[in-house]
Amino acid sequence: MYRDVEMYLSSLERINESDFVRIQRCEEETSVTFSLPPEETIEDNFMGSRVWWTYHCQQNQDSSQHSFFWDHRGRREYNKESRSFSLKMLRADKERIIKPYLQHIICASKELERSNTQRKLCTNDKYEWDEVELNHPSTFDSIALSPDLKELIVRDLDEFKCGETYYHSVGRAWKRGYLLYGPPGTGKSSLIAAIANHLNYDIYDLELTSVADNTQLKSLLTRTRRKSIIVIEDIDCSLDLSNRSKNEEGSPNADGNVNMGVGEHKNSRVTLSGLLNFTDGLWSCCGEERIFIFTTNHKERLDPALLRSGRMDLHILLSYCTFPAFKVLAANYLGVHEHALYPTVEKAMQHSKVTPAEVVELLLTNKSCVQVALERVMAALDEASRSRKNYTQVGIFSASDVDSYTDVVSAVKFNLSDIKVPASSELEHADGKSAVVANGHGNTNRFEVSNGDAPNTYCRMKKPKKLRRLLMKLGRS
C-alpha cells in the first residue's frame, strides 16, 4: 500500500506547490517522478471532501531494525530509514470515503505504473515468450484511416478499456476480438501498433506455425499478462484455417482440425477448436483485459466459426488509399494540409487503386519537394488506372445472366482453345458493378466468376455463350 500511495501522490498537480520536492526516475521507467520530502504535507480532494497526506522518514539507529529488499541484480539491500505516510481527514467524512478513497488510490497507482513502464513486444519460443521493448511510433493521428473508421475504432477501444464493470455484470470475459482484413500494404500492422500505443498495452505476436499442439498453445496463452494484445498475423497463411464448408467430405480438415501448416511446421497439431477455446471458450476468461487481433489478406478463406461475434467482434476492412487518408499522409510526411493539386488527386483516387504503403513510399522519397511528391502520386494513380482498364470494360452483361450467388465455387466450362486470357480479368455488370473472372488459365476451359457485390464469392452463368463472346473480345484486345 505504501508504494501505491507514493505513486498516487507523485501524480497530483498540487505536489508542485510544495516548497521542496524530490525528483527520481526508477529503472525501466520512461519518465521522472516527483515526491514529497520528509514532513511535507499535501492536500487532496475526493468525493467533495478534503484529506491531507504527510510523508515521514526516520533514521533507524538499531541495525536489527533495518528492513531489506532485493535489488534488480538479486542482491540484498538494507533500508536504514523508516518511511511512512499519515492520512488525515474530518471525522464526519471517514466512514463515507475511507474505503472508496483507498480503492481509488490502488487503481490509480496501477494505471500510473503501467503508463510509466516501457511497453513490450513479445514473440513465442516453444513454451515461453521472448520480449523486447516496443517503440513503434504509430498513433491514430498518423495512420491513414478514414475519419469515420478511426472514430469507430477509438470509441470501441475506449469503451472496452473502461468496461470491466459492464463485462462482469453481463457475465462475459473482459476481452475483445478484431479482424483486420484487406490487401497487403494497407496498414494492418501500423493499426495494431496504434492500438497498443492508445491503450498502453503490450503486444504478444503469436506465430502459430511455431506451436506444436494445443497443449503448447494453452501454455503460451496462459502466460500472457492482462492489458495485452494477442496478435496472429496472416492467420490464413499460418495454418490451415480455411472454410470447412469448402473442404470435400472426408478431407483431413473437414472436422476442423488444423493439421496442415506451411513450411517446416506443416506437422503442427494445433486444432481449430483449440484456438477457438481461447477466443471464446472456457479458457478465454483465463486472463482479463485482453484483445485478440487476427489479420488476413483473404477473409473468405477463414472458417466462419472463427469470424462470428464473440470471437471476432469487429471486422475492420483496410482497403486502398482514399482521399481523406491521403490527406493525413500528406500532412504527416510533407507538412501540407491543402494544395492546388488536391482536387485532381481526389478525382484520380476515385478511379484508381493504390495502397497507403505505395503512397507513403512516394511521399517519403520526394519529401524535399511537395510539388514533385504530389506529381509522383498523380503519376502512380494514372498508371494504376491504365493497368486497371486493361482488364475492365471488355463487355456488359446483366444481373439476370447469373444464378443466385453461392459460396460454392462453380466452373463455367467451354472451349477456349485459341483464346489467351489473363489470370485475373474484370467484366462489368450493366448496373456498373463488376464481376471478376478469376483463375483464367488461357488454353483451358475452366473459369470461376465472382460477384462484385461480395468479392471472392462465386456464381454460375446462365448464358455461358454470352460470356464466351466477352472472353473472345478480351482475348483479341
N, C-alpha and C positions, 0 to 999 in steps of 0.2 A: 504493500500500500504506500510505503514511503516513496518508492520510485514513481508511482502513479501521480501522487501529489506534486512531486518535484517537477515532473514533465508538464503537468497541467498549469501550475503557477508560472512556469517559464514562458508559457504561451500567452499569458494575459498581457494586454496592452498597458495596463497600469504598472507593470513592473518597471517600465521606463521612467515612471515618475519618482522612483526611489533615488535617494542621493547617491547611493552606491549600488552597483550590480556586479556580478561575476559573469565572465564570458568563458565558455568552454565548447569544445567540439569533441564528441566521443568517436572512437574508431568505428568505421563502417557507416557513419552518418554523413550526410551531404551538406548540412548547414550548422551554423553556430547556434548555441542556446544561451539564454540569459537566466540567471538565478539570483536569489536573494543572498546577501552576505549575512553573517550572524546577527541576530537580534533585530533584524529589519522586519517590518510588518507590511502586508499588502492587503487591500480590501477587494472583496469580490461580491457580486450580486447574483442571487439565484431565487427564482420564483417570487420576485419582489422583495426579498429580504437581503440584508447586508450581513456579511460574515468577514472575519479577519483571520489571516494566517500569519504566524510568526515563525521564523526559522531560528533554531537553536543549535549551537555547536560548542561542545566542551571537550577539553583535553583529558584523556584518561591517564592518570599518574601511575596506576597499578597496571603492570603489563599483563597480569592474569585476566584483566577485564577487556583486553583487546579482542575485538571480533576480527574475523578474517574472511577473505573471499578468494576465488581462483581467477587469475587474470587470463587473457586470451591465449597465453602460451602454456597454460596449465600449471603455473606456479602459484604458490600460496602467498597472498599479500595480506598484511595486517592493517586494520583501521585503528589508528591511535586516537580517534575522535569519536565522540558520541553525538550523532546528528539526529535531529527530530524536528517535526513541525507541530505547532499547537494551533488548534482551531477554536475560535470564539464566536458566539452568536447570541442573540437575545433568547432568554429562556422561553419566551412565548413562541418562538419560531422553531425550537429544537425538535419537537415531536413531528412537526409538519414537514420539515425539509431535510432532516439529517440523512435519512436513508436514500431518498432520491438524489440528493446532492452528491453523496459519496459514489452512487452508481453512475451519475453523470461524469464524475471525475475519472472513474475507471474506463468508461467508454471513450472519453475524450483523449486520455493518455494513450490508449491503444491506437487510435487513429493518428495521433501525433507521431508515435513511434514508427508507424507504418510509412508515413509521409517522409520521415527523415532518413529512412533506411533505403539503400540502393536496391532498385528492383532487379530481379534475377530472370535470366533466360535459361531454362533447364532442358536438357536432352536426355533421353533414356539410354542406359547402358546395362543390358540384362535386367537385374532386379533393382538397380539403383539409378539415381539421377545425377548427372554432372551439370554443374551450374556455372554461369559466367554473369558478369554484370550486364544489365540491359540498358543501353544508352541510345536507343533509337529516337531520333528527333521528330518522328511523325506525330502530328496532332490533327484535330478536326479542323483547325484553321488552315492547315497546309495541304491536306489531301484533296484530290479532285473529286468532289461529290456534288450532286445537285443539292440546292438548299433544302428542298423538301425531304430528301432522303437523309441528309445529315441531321436535320431536326428530329426526324423519326428515330434514328439510331440513338442520338444523345438522350432524348427523352426516355426511351426504353431502358437505357443503361442507368440513368439517374433513378428511375422508379425501382429498378432491380436493386441497386445499391442500398436504398432506404427501405427495402421491402421485407426485412426479417420478420417483423410482427405480422404482416399480412400473410406471408407464405406459411408461417406456423399456424395462424388462425384457420386457414383453409385446408390444413393437413397436407401440404406439399413440401417437397425438399426445396431448399433455398438454392436453386440453380436455374440456369438459362441456357438455351441452345440456339446457336446461329448457324445458318448455312450460307456461305458466300460462294456464289457461282457466277460464271461468265468467262469470256475469252481470256487467254493469257495476256498479261501486261495491263490489266485494268485496275490494279491497286489492291488486291486482296490482302497481301502481306502487309502493306502500309496501313490498311484499315485495322488489322489486328494490333499492330503497334500503337496506333492512335487510341484504340480501346484500352489497351494496357496503361498508357500514359494518362488517359482521362480518369480511369478508376484507381490508378496506382496499384495495379495487380501484377503479380509475377506471371510469366508465361511458361507453360510446360509444352514443349514441342515433341509430341509423341510420334515416333517413327514406327508404324505398325509392322513393317517388314522385318524389324529387328526383334519383335516379340515372338517368342517360341509358341506359347499356348495361352489359354485363358488364365491359368494359374499365375503366369508371369505378368499378364496384363493386370490382374487383380492386385498383385503385389505392388506394381508400379503406381497404380491409381490411388491406392490407399496411402501411399507415401507423399501425395501431393498436399500442399498446405491450403488452408482456406484463403480467400481473397486471391484466387488464381484463375488463369485462363488456360484450359487444356485444348491444344490445337492439334488437329490431324489434317495436314495439307495434302491436296491431291488424293483424297480418300479413294477415288475410283481407280487410281493407279497403284496405291499402296498394296491393296489386297483385292481379291475378287468379291466385291460387294454389289454385284450387278443385280438388276431386277430379276427376281426369281420367276416372274411370270413369263420372262423371255427365254428361260432355260428349258431345254427339251426335257420331257419326262424321263426320269432315270438318270439324268446327268448328275455329276458329283455335287453340283451346287443347288440342286432343286430343293434340298431340305434346308437351305440357308446356311450351310457350313462355309466358312471362309478357309478353304484349304488349298487355294491356288494363288500364290502371290506372284511377285516379279523378281527377276534376277536370282541371286544366290539364296534368297529366303523363300523360295517357292513352296517349301515344305512346312511353312508356318501352320500351326493347328489352331490359331485363333478362330473362333466362330462368330457368326453374326449375332447370335443370341448372347454370347459373352460380351460383345461390345454394347449391345442394347441394354444389358443389365446395369451398365454404368451410366448410361444416359437417361434411363427411365425405369430402372428396376429397383430391387431391394438395395443394391449396392450404391445407388445414386445418392442415398442420404448419408453415406459414409464420408463426410466432409462437406461443409456448407460454404455458401457464398462463392460458388464456382460457376464459370461459364465454359460451356463446350462450344468450340468453333470448328466446323468442318469446311474445307474448301474443295472445290472441284471445277474443272472446265466443262464438264458434261453432266449436268444434273440428271438427265434422262437415264444415265447408266446406273444410278443408285437404286437400291431396293426401296420400294415405298415404305416399308416398315421403318426404315431409318429416317424418313422425312416427315413423319406425321407430327402433329402438335404434341408437346410434352417431351419430345426428343429434340427436334429442330423447331423451336418456337417461331423464329423469324427467318424467312428466306429472303436474302438480300442479293438482288441481281446487280452486278458490277459490269456494265456494258461499255460500249465505245464512248469516246470522249464527247460530251455535249458542250454547247457554248458556255453555259454557266460554269461548268467545271473548267473549261479552258480559261475563263477569266480569272479563276482562282489561281491556276498555274502561272498565268502571265503576271499576276500581281506578286506571286512568290518569287519567281525566277527573274523577272525583268523589272519589277517595281513599277509597273504601269497599270492603271485601272481603266483608262479609256484611250482609244487610238482611232485614227481615221480609217484604218483597215478593219476595225472590228465588225462593222456591218457586212463586209464582204466575207470575213471568216465565218460569221454566223450563218450566212446563206449557204456557204460551201459545206458546212458541217451537217446541214440537213440532208445532203445527198451523198456524203462520203462517210466511211468508217475508218477511223484511226483510233488507236488505243491511247490512254493517258501516258503510258510509258514512251510511246513514239513521240508524242508532243513534248514531253519533258526532255527527251534527248535533243530535240531540235532547239528548244529554248536554252538548254544548258550549253550546247555547243556554240550558240550565237548570242550569248548573254551580253556581250560587249556592245551590241548594236540592236536596239529594239526593232528598227525598220527591217533590218536583214532577217532577224529572227522570225518576225511575222510573215515575211515573204517566203521564208523556208517552210513555214507551216502551211501557207497557201499552196505552195508547190506540192507538198505531200498530200494535201487534200485533193488537189487536182489529179495527181497520179492515182490515188485511191479510187477516185470517181471514174477515171478512164478504165482502170482494171475491172471495176465492177460492171461497167457497161459491156464488157466483152462477154459477160455471162448473163445479161438480162435483156429484156425487150426482144427475145427471139420469137415470141409468139404469144397469142392470147387464147385462153380457154376459160369457160365459165365454171362457177362452183358446181353446176349441175353435172359436170363431167366426172365428178368423183363421188365415190360412195362415202358413207359416214366414216369419220376419222377413227382410227383404232391404233392402239399401242403395238399391235402385232404387225411385223414387217410383211408386206405383200409385194412380190416382184411383178413387174409388168414385163411380159416376155413377148418378143417379136424379133424378126430377123433384121439385124443391123450390120450385115457382113461388110458393107462398103462405107460405113459411116464412122468417122472418128469423133468421139465426144469427150470433152474434158471430164476429169474425175468428179468435179462438182459444178453443176451449172444451174442457173436460176431461170425459171419461167414466171410469167406474171398472170395472175387471175384478171378477169375482166373488171373486178371491183378494186383493182390496184394492189391486192395482196399477193405476195409471191409464194410460189411453190418450188422447192429445190429438188432437182434431180440429183440425188446423192449416189455415190458409188457407181457411176457410169464407167464401164470398162471397155470403151471403144469397140472392139470386134467381138463383143459378147452380146447376149440378148437379155441380160438381167439388169433391171433398173429399179430403184426404190424412190418413190416420190413422197416428199414430206410436205405437210401443210404449213403455210407461212404463219397462220394464227398461232400454232403451237409447234415451234421448231423442234425437229428431231422426233416427232411422231409421224406416223405413216398413213397413207391412204391408197385405195385401189382405184385404178382408172376404169371408168365405164366404157370409154371410147379410145382404146389403145391406138387405133389407126390415126386418130387426130393427133395424139401425142407423137406418133411416129413421124408425121409430116413436120411437126415442130422440131423434132430432133434432126431430121434431114436438113431442115433450114439451118439449124445450128452447125451441122457438120460442114455445110458449104460456106459458112461465114468465117 
